[in-house]
Amino acid sequence: MSERLQPGDTAPAFTLPDADGTRVSLADHLGRKVIVYFYPAALTPGCTKQACDFTDNLEAFAGAGYDVIGISPDKPEKLGKFRETEDLKVTLLSDPDKEVLAAYGAFGEKKLYGKTVTGVIRSTVIVDEQGKVEHALYNVKATGHVAKLLRDLKVEAA
């Protein structure tokens, strides 16, 4: 089981390929707040809903100073298909080795339909301008999570 992050922790650094194979680093976003969300699999109903909700509210988040990055174990090719199929505008990164997922506490044991399984724990970590964890939310719901984030972060929805 990976260790969960706490507010005030330094966010683990990462560099991962996006849907086009371009390498994206957390360090690229220093000076801006970043919403890093972790999801199990592209092109599945819950993950699609969540990615579409982030895309629909991307301008509101950006206007409030937040960048949004989604990370899953999917390969860049699948992320590209996900982006095109759903017309997503969110930056999607590929972590097939699950190293970044584990570093953020977003991979480990979880309950699924009453069974304990090992997998991606749907999570959202908000990183401040200096690279410190501001909020770390685990076992979030796919539906309604973005609306809750908008409320909690006091971001005006579009």
Beta strands, then each sheet from edge to edge (+ up, - down):
strand 1: 15-17
strand 2: 23-25
strand 3: 33-38
strand 4: 66-72
strand 5: 91-94
strand 6: 107-112
strand 7: 115-120
strand 8: 123-127
strand 9: 133-138
sheet 1: 1+ 2-
sheet 2: 5+ 4+ 3+ 8- 9+
sheet 3: 6+ 7-
end
